[in-house]
Amino acid sequence: MSAESDQSPRFVYWLQMISGFGPSAKVFAVVFECSHASVDDINAELRQHGTVSGSRLETTDDGKGGRLIRNRTGFLFGVAGLATVQTYHKKCWEPAE
């Protein structure tokens, strides 16, 4: 786990993002981890600061209905390009170091 995740509770969300405009626009999804405990908290952060920072999680199926975290990378998003935010309902975990 990263030092940041050891300092505060982390929550996982499913983001749907839009890249581009018009007919060439592409929709993509990101598994996103941050310290905001609810979608309402993310909304408040976007209203106050315009962006939300956290980590993009690279995950793989664990064969038990959950997701194994393979890697974390810093990720920042704002209102532009954001389609939806919802709680990620699959259990995400990573092996102990």
Secondary structure, DSSP 8 states (H G I E B T S, - for coil): --HHHHHS--EEEEEEEEESSGGG-EEEEEEEEES--SHHHHHHHHHHHSEEEEEEEEEEE-SSSSEEEEEEEEEEEESTTEEEEEE--S-EE----
